[in-house]
Amino acid sequence: MTETHDADAPHWRGINHLALITDDMDATVRFYHGVLGARLVATIGTPQFRHYFFEFGAQNTVAFFEYTGMALERFAKPAGVPDPRAVQFDHLSFNLPDEHALLDLRDRLKSAACEVTDVVDHGFIRSIYFTDPNGIALEASWWALDATGRPADYGDDRLFSDPNPVPAVGEIRARGQVSSVPSTRLC
């Protein structure tokens, strides 16, 4: 079954920003702007914090907070490797248009003395993995088989290959939607 469209659903336009934390905004600017080539598009500064935004596509940014007087304990983990300290975040993947752009970025990272993996073929996407100066696990990917911007075909094993999917996937396959949603609470 293909998905159904909920006319009342929000009309998403990508990720406005993902907010991360740094203890060295200068090194962060040098890496994201200088190495990755992401434009620094906005900065906020108060006595309590800095908040800087880097563009990764039209209206899509990654932002960093640097808190004044806050001693942070560095934490780094490779992408996709479980760690009990990282229950809410694993890694961030940036989208690239094709294999050539992926290889160019890999070369750019290497020329800046940044460690980076070989290209990993995940079937529908191909990726490289690296970290930023804050120890945040990063990935850059391109869609070898683009699953976005078209109706989902839940019978396409190239994209939906989990042999034992969670119950919600079965509901979407059968009815085009989930039968229930969880409630949440603010902290």
C-alpha positions as CSV (number, residue, x, y, z in Angstrom):
1,M,0.0,0.0,0.0
2,T,1.2,3.5,-0.7
3,E,0.8,6.3,1.9
4,T,-2.2,8.5,2.2
5,H,-1.8,12.3,2.4
6,D,-3.2,14.1,5.4
7,A,-4.5,17.4,4.1
8,D,-4.4,18.9,7.6
9,A,-0.8,17.9,8.2
10,P,1.7,20.7,8.6
11,H,3.4,21.7,5.3
12,W,7.0,21.1,6.3
13,R,9.8,23.0,4.5
14,G,12.8,21.1,5.9
15,I,14.6,21.7,9.2
16,N,14.7,25.3,10.3
17,H,17.6,24.6,12.7
18,L,19.0,21.8,14.8
19,A,20.4,23.4,18.0
20,L,23.7,21.9,19.3
21,I,26.1,23.0,22.0
22,T,29.7,24.0,21.7
23,D,32.3,25.2,24.3
24,D,34.4,26.8,21.5
25,M,32.4,28.9,19.1
26,D,35.5,30.2,17.3
27,A,36.6,26.6,16.4
28,T,33.0,25.8,15.5
29,V,32.8,28.8,13.1
30,R,36.2,27.8,11.6
31,F,35.0,24.2,11.0
32,Y,31.5,24.8,9.7
33,H,32.3,27.9,7.7
34,G,35.9,27.3,6.8
35,V,36.0,23.5,6.3
36,L,32.4,22.5,5.4
37,G,31.7,25.8,3.6
38,A,28.4,26.4,5.4
39,R,27.5,30.1,5.4
40,L,27.3,31.8,8.8
41,V,23.9,33.5,8.3
42,A,23.0,34.8,11.8
43,T,24.4,35.4,15.2
44,I,22.8,36.2,18.6
45,G,24.9,37.3,21.6
46,T,23.7,38.0,25.1
47,P,25.7,38.1,28.4
48,Q,24.5,34.5,29.0
49,F,25.1,32.9,25.6
50,R,26.0,33.0,21.9
51,H,23.7,31.4,19.3
52,Y,25.2,31.1,15.7
53,F,23.4,29.7,12.6
54,F,25.0,28.0,9.6
55,E,23.1,27.5,6.3
56,F,22.8,24.0,4.8
57,G,20.2,24.8,2.2
58,A,17.4,27.4,1.7
59,Q,15.9,28.0,5.2
60,N,17.8,24.9,6.6
61,T,20.4,25.6,9.3
62,V,22.4,24.1,12.1
63,A,22.8,26.3,15.1
64,F,25.1,26.3,18.1
65,F,24.8,27.6,21.6
66,E,27.9,28.6,23.6
67,Y,27.0,29.3,27.2
68,T,29.0,31.9,29.2
69,G,30.7,30.5,32.4
70,M,29.4,27.0,31.8
71,A,32.0,24.2,32.1
72,L,31.0,21.5,29.7
73,E,32.2,17.9,29.8
74,R,33.2,16.8,26.3
75,F,31.4,13.8,24.9
76,A,32.2,12.2,21.6
77,K,30.9,9.0,20.0
78,P,31.0,7.6,16.5
79,A,27.8,7.7,14.4
80,G,25.6,4.6,14.7
81,V,27.5,3.2,17.7
82,P,25.2,2.9,20.8
83,D,26.3,4.6,24.0
84,P,24.2,4.8,27.2
85,R,25.1,8.6,27.5
86,A,23.5,9.4,24.2
87,V,19.8,8.6,24.5
88,Q,18.5,11.6,22.4
89,F,21.0,12.2,19.7
90,D,23.2,10.0,17.5
91,H,24.5,12.1,14.6
92,L,23.6,14.7,12.1
93,S,23.7,14.0,8.3
94,F,24.0,16.7,5.7
95,N,22.4,16.1,2.3
96,L,24.6,16.4,-0.9
97,P,23.3,16.2,-4.5
98,D,25.5,13.3,-5.8
99,E,28.5,11.0,-5.4
100,H,30.8,13.6,-6.9
101,A,29.9,16.2,-4.3
102,L,30.4,13.5,-1.6
103,L,33.9,12.7,-2.9
104,D,34.7,16.4,-3.1
105,L,33.7,16.9,0.5
106,R,35.7,13.9,1.6
107,D,38.8,15.4,-0.2
108,R,38.1,18.8,1.4
109,L,37.9,17.2,4.9
110,K,41.2,15.3,4.3
111,S,42.9,18.5,3.1
112,A,41.9,20.2,6.3
113,A,43.4,17.2,8.3
114,C,40.0,16.0,9.4
115,E,39.6,12.2,9.8
116,V,36.9,10.9,7.5
117,T,35.7,7.4,6.5
118,D,35.6,5.9,3.0
119,V,32.2,6.1,1.3
120,V,29.7,3.7,2.9
121,D,27.0,2.2,0.7
122,H,23.7,1.9,2.6
123,G,21.8,0.9,-0.5
124,F,19.5,3.9,-0.9
125,I,22.0,6.4,0.4
126,R,25.8,6.6,0.3
127,S,27.7,8.4,3.1
128,I,30.9,9.5,4.7
129,Y,31.4,10.0,8.5
130,F,33.5,12.5,10.4
131,T,33.3,14.7,13.5
132,D,33.3,18.4,14.2
133,P,35.7,20.0,16.7
134,N,33.0,19.5,19.5
135,G,33.1,15.7,19.0
136,I,29.6,15.7,17.3
137,A,29.3,12.8,15.0
138,L,28.5,14.0,11.4
139,E,27.6,12.3,8.2
140,A,27.3,13.6,4.7
141,S,25.0,11.6,2.3
142,W,23.4,11.6,-1.1
143,W,20.3,9.7,-2.1
144,A,21.4,7.0,-4.5
145,L,17.6,6.0,-4.6
146,D,15.7,9.2,-3.5
147,A,12.9,8.2,-1.1
148,T,11.8,11.8,-0.6
149,G,9.4,14.0,-2.6
150,R,7.2,11.2,-3.9
151,P,4.6,8.8,-2.4
152,A,6.2,6.1,-0.2
153,D,5.9,2.5,-1.5
154,Y,6.0,0.4,1.6
155,G,6.4,-2.7,-0.5
156,D,9.7,-1.5,-2.0
157,D,12.3,-3.7,-0.2
158,R,15.1,-1.4,-1.3
159,L,13.7,1.3,1.0
160,F,11.7,-0.7,3.6
161,S,14.0,-3.6,4.4
162,D,13.4,-4.1,8.1
163,P,12.4,-7.8,8.3
164,N,10.7,-7.2,11.7
165,P,9.3,-3.6,11.6
166,V,7.6,-2.0,14.6
167,P,3.8,-2.3,14.8
168,A,3.3,1.3,13.5
169,V,4.9,0.4,10.2
170,G,2.4,-2.4,9.8
171,E,-0.4,0.0,10.5
172,I,0.9,2.4,7.9
173,R,1.3,-0.4,5.3
174,A,-2.3,-1.7,6.0
175,R,-4.2,1.6,6.4
176,G,-1.9,4.4,5.3
177,Q,-1.7,5.8,8.8
178,V,-1.0,4.9,12.4
179,S,-3.9,3.9,14.7
180,S,-2.7,5.8,17.7
181,V,-0.1,8.4,18.7
182,P,1.8,9.0,22.0
183,S,1.2,11.9,24.2
184,T,4.2,13.9,25.5
185,R,5.0,16.3,28.4
186,L,7.2,19.3,28.7
187,C,10.2,19.0,31.0
